[in-house]
Amino acid sequence: MIVLRFKGQLGNQMFQYAAARTLADRAGTRLMVASRFNYLYEPFGIGLPRYRNRLRYHLLDPLRRGRRFRKFRPEYRSFAEGIVAEGYDERFHLLEDNVFLDGWFQSAGYFQTRADDVRLWFQPRGRIREEIERVDAALTVPPERRCAIHLRFGDYYTADFGWAHPVLGWVLPPAYYRAALAKLPPDLSFVVCSDMPERARQWLTGIPNVVVLQGNRPVVDLFAMSRCRFMVLSNSTFAWWAAYLNIVPGKRVLAPKHFIGWWRGVWMPEKIAVDGWEFLEVPPLLDGELVGTASRLAV
């Protein structure tokens, strides 16, 4: 058996499940998953519903001790002065049965041999699928003329772990979005998704043909973005999965070079880049660029 205790929210848990399922299938064994909060059950039927999931979560440590599972945690390494973080660990591909996984596993390298299967594992079901279809139908422009833009604010202003810009934290500067949009063809319609929709609207002032998604479940917005041929990503796993699951013909993905490590100039997560995506240098924050908006210092 492979045992996985989820960490983080939707995008993080999707990485962890894809890696763990790939390992379990390769080892020909069962996969057991649980967490304090399981974000994958409702949209994908992965794991258990709320209360049964909580019960299993509290049984994981006694189970691990009783069955003497081998605990595997990807190696933590130094990436810059004073910064130690989880790296991509090739030892994962040598694992067999009877493993307890404890990590973030934020790289398609962990499941690159199962890319088509991963897209099947994350097929939305039931009313989630119906909500996605409803939102998609309201976007009257065809997918080939749509561009999804994701902006992440919220906890990114205060996130650190050594990667934080002194003003923005992990938040990408407005100039990154302007540089990305300048590379796209004219006359697109823009589908904007953000954890702070009004701030996103403010940052994108002056861009025509904008629809800001609001009031939907996060997973619905993720799949609404995945139905746009062009994508401008933030440095979040949520946006990463919207692009990875996108099967619109001729898709074009623009993303920030170095991802969370944009200010340090170091890739983090280490192997999160995907072949075929375009990674843009993140421009510096300009003087006065955040006047009238929040910053790390004001949150």
C-alpha positions in Angstrom: 0.0 0.0 0.0 1.0 3.6 -0.7 -0.2 6.1 1.9 -0.4 9.8 1.2 -1.3 12.6 3.6 -2.4 15.6 1.6 -0.9 19.1 2.2 -2.1 22.5 1.1 -5.2 23.2 -1.1 -6.5 22.2 -4.5 -3.4 22.7 -6.7 -1.0 21.3 -4.2 -3.1 18.2 -3.6 -3.5 17.6 -7.3 0.3 17.4 -7.6 0.5 15.0 -4.6 -2.2 12.7 -5.8 -0.8 12.5 -9.4 2.6 11.5 -8.0 1.2 9.0 -5.5 -1.2 7.4 -7.9 1.6 7.0 -10.5 3.7 5.3 -7.8 0.9 3.0 -6.6 0.0 1.9 -10.1 3.7 1.2 -10.9 4.0 -0.8 -7.8 0.7 -2.7 -8.4 -0.7 -1.7 -5.0 -3.4 0.2 -3.4 -3.3 4.0 -2.7 -4.8 5.4 0.5 -5.2 9.2 0.8 -6.4 11.5 3.6 -5.9 14.9 5.0 -7.5 17.4 7.4 -9.1 18.9 4.4 -9.6 16.9 1.2 -10.1 19.3 -1.8 -10.2 16.5 -4.3 -13.2 14.5 -3.2 -16.1 16.7 -4.3 -14.8 17.5 -7.8 -13.1 14.2 -8.6 -14.3 11.6 -6.2 -10.8 11.1 -4.9 -10.5 9.9 -1.3 -13.4 10.0 1.2 -16.2 12.4 2.0 -15.7 14.9 4.8 -16.2 13.0 8.1 -14.8 9.6 6.9 -11.8 11.5 5.6 -11.2 13.1 9.0 -11.4 9.8 10.7 -8.9 8.2 8.3 -6.6 11.3 8.7 -6.3 10.6 12.4 -5.6 7.0 11.8 -2.7 7.6 9.4 0.1 7.9 12.0 -1.0 4.8 14.0 -1.3 2.9 10.7 2.2 4.0 9.6 3.7 2.9 12.9 1.8 -0.4 13.0 2.6 -1.5 9.5 6.2 -0.1 9.5 5.8 1.9 6.3 8.9 3.4 4.9 8.5 7.2 5.0 9.6 9.0 1.9 10.2 12.8 2.0 11.8 14.4 -1.1 15.3 15.8 -0.2 15.5 19.3 1.1 18.4 21.3 -0.3 20.0 24.7 -0.3 18.8 26.8 -3.2 20.2 30.2 -2.2 21.8 31.7 0.8 19.7 31.0 3.8 17.0 29.1 1.8 16.4 25.4 2.1 13.5 23.9 0.3 12.1 20.6 -1.1 13.8 19.8 -4.4 12.9 17.3 -7.2 14.0 13.9 -6.0 14.9 11.2 -8.5 14.8 8.6 -5.8 11.0 8.7 -6.0 11.2 6.6 -9.2 12.9 3.8 -7.3 10.2 3.5 -4.7 8.1 0.3 -4.4 5.3 -0.8 -2.2 4.7 0.0 1.5 5.6 3.7 1.4 4.2 6.7 3.3 4.6 9.8 1.2 5.3 13.2 2.9 6.0 16.0 0.4 4.7 18.6 -2.0 5.9 16.8 -5.3 5.4 19.9 -7.4 6.7 18.7 -10.7 5.2 16.9 -13.7 8.4 14.8 -13.6 6.9 12.6 -11.0 4.0 11.6 -13.3 5.4 12.4 -16.8 4.8 8.8 -18.0 1.1 9.1 -17.1 0.2 12.5 -18.6 -2.9 11.2 -20.4 -4.1 9.2 -17.3 -3.6 12.2 -15.1 -6.1 14.2 -17.2 -8.6 11.3 -16.8 -8.0 11.2 -13.0 -8.9 14.9 -12.8 -12.2 14.7 -14.8 -14.8 16.8 -12.9 -17.9 14.9 -12.0 -21.6 15.6 -11.3 -22.7 19.1 -10.3 -19.2 20.4 -10.6 -19.1 19.4 -14.2 -22.5 21.1 -14.7 -21.3 24.3 -13.1 -18.2 24.3 -15.4 -20.5 23.9 -18.4 -22.7 26.7 -17.2 -19.8 29.1 -16.8 -18.3 28.1 -20.1 -21.6 28.6 -21.9 -21.7 32.2 -20.6 -18.4 32.9 -22.2 -19.8 33.6 -25.7 -16.4 34.0 -27.4 -15.1 30.6 -28.7 -12.1 29.0 -26.9 -9.6 29.9 -29.7 -10.2 33.6 -29.1 -10.0 33.5 -25.3 -7.1 34.3 -23.0 -7.2 33.3 -19.4 -5.3 35.5 -16.9 -4.7 34.4 -13.3 -3.7 36.8 -10.6 -2.8 35.5 -7.1 -2.9 37.9 -4.2 -4.1 37.1 -0.7 -1.6 35.0 1.2 1.1 35.6 -1.4 1.6 39.1 0.0 2.8 37.6 3.3 4.3 34.3 2.1 8.1 34.2 2.6 10.3 31.1 3.2 13.2 33.2 1.8 11.6 33.8 -1.6 9.6 37.0 -0.8 10.1 40.3 -2.6 10.4 43.0 0.1 7.2 44.8 -1.2 5.2 42.2 -3.1 6.0 38.9 -1.3 5.4 36.3 -3.9 2.9 38.4 -5.8 3.9 39.1 -9.4 4.3 42.8 -10.4 1.8 44.4 -12.8 4.6 44.8 -15.4 4.8 41.0 -15.7 1.2 40.9 -16.9 1.7 43.8 -19.3 4.7 42.0 -20.8 2.8 38.8 -21.2 -0.2 40.5 -22.8 2.1 42.3 -25.2 3.1 39.0 -26.7 -0.5 37.9 -27.6 -2.4 38.5 -30.8 -4.9 41.4 -30.8 -8.7 41.2 -30.4 -8.8 38.5 -27.7 -11.3 38.3 -25.0 -9.9 37.9 -21.5 -11.2 35.5 -18.8 -9.7 36.7 -15.5 -9.5 34.6 -12.4 -8.2 35.7 -9.0 -8.6 35.2 -5.3 -9.2 39.0 -5.1 -11.4 39.8 -8.2 -11.7 43.5 -7.6 -8.0 44.0 -7.2 -7.4 42.0 -10.3 -9.8 44.2 -12.2 -7.9 47.3 -10.9 -4.5 45.9 -12.0 -5.9 45.1 -15.5 -7.6 48.6 -16.0 -7.5 49.6 -19.6 -7.6 46.1 -21.1 -10.7 45.6 -23.2 -13.1 42.6 -23.4 -12.5 41.4 -19.9 -14.7 39.0 -18.0 -13.8 38.6 -14.3 -15.0 35.3 -12.9 -16.7 35.7 -9.5 -18.8 33.6 -7.1 -17.7 30.2 -8.4 -16.0 27.3 -6.7 -12.3 27.5 -7.3 -12.3 24.2 -9.2 -14.9 25.6 -11.6 -12.7 28.6 -12.3 -9.8 26.3 -12.9 -11.6 24.5 -15.6 -13.1 27.6 -17.1 -9.5 28.9 -17.5 -8.4 25.5 -19.0 -10.9 26.1 -21.9 -9.0 29.2 -23.2 -6.4 28.8 -26.0 -4.2 31.5 -24.5 -3.1 31.5 -20.9 -1.2 34.0 -18.7 -0.4 32.3 -15.5 0.5 33.5 -12.0 3.1 31.6 -10.0 0.6 29.3 -8.3 -0.1 25.6 -8.6 -3.8 26.4 -9.2 -2.9 28.3 -12.4 -0.3 25.6 -13.3 -3.0 22.9 -13.3 -5.4 25.0 -15.4 -2.7 25.1 -18.0 -1.6 21.5 -17.7 -5.2 20.2 -18.1 -5.9 22.5 -21.1 -6.4 20.5 -24.3 -7.6 23.3 -26.5 -5.8 22.9 -29.9 -2.8 25.1 -30.3 -2.8 26.3 -26.7 -0.2 28.8 -25.8 0.9 29.2 -22.1 2.9 32.2 -20.8 4.2 31.9 -17.2 6.7 33.6 -15.0 10.3 32.4 -15.2 11.5 30.9 -11.9 7.9 30.8 -10.6 7.8 31.5 -6.8 11.6 32.2 -7.0 11.2 35.0 -9.5 12.7 37.7 -7.3 15.7 35.5 -6.4 16.2 34.3 -9.9 16.0 30.6 -8.8 13.5 28.1 -9.9 11.1 27.1 -7.1 9.6 24.6 -7.2 12.7 23.3 -8.8 11.3 21.3 -11.7 7.9 22.9 -12.2 8.6 24.2 -15.7 6.8 22.3 -18.5 8.2 21.9 -22.0 6.4 24.0 -24.6 5.3 26.7 -22.2 6.9 30.2 -22.6 8.6 31.4 -19.4 9.0 35.2 -19.2 11.5 37.1 -17.1 9.6 39.0 -14.4 10.2 42.8 -14.8 11.2 44.8 -11.7 8.7 46.7 -9.7 8.6 50.3 -10.9 8.5 53.3 -8.6 4.9 54.3 -7.8 3.5 51.3 -9.6 1.5 50.2 -6.6 0.0 53.5 -5.6 -3.6 53.0 -4.6 -3.2 49.2 -4.3 -2.0 46.9 -1.6 1.5 45.7 -1.0 3.3 43.3 1.4 3.9 46.3 3.7 0.2 47.2 3.8 -1.4 43.8 4.3 
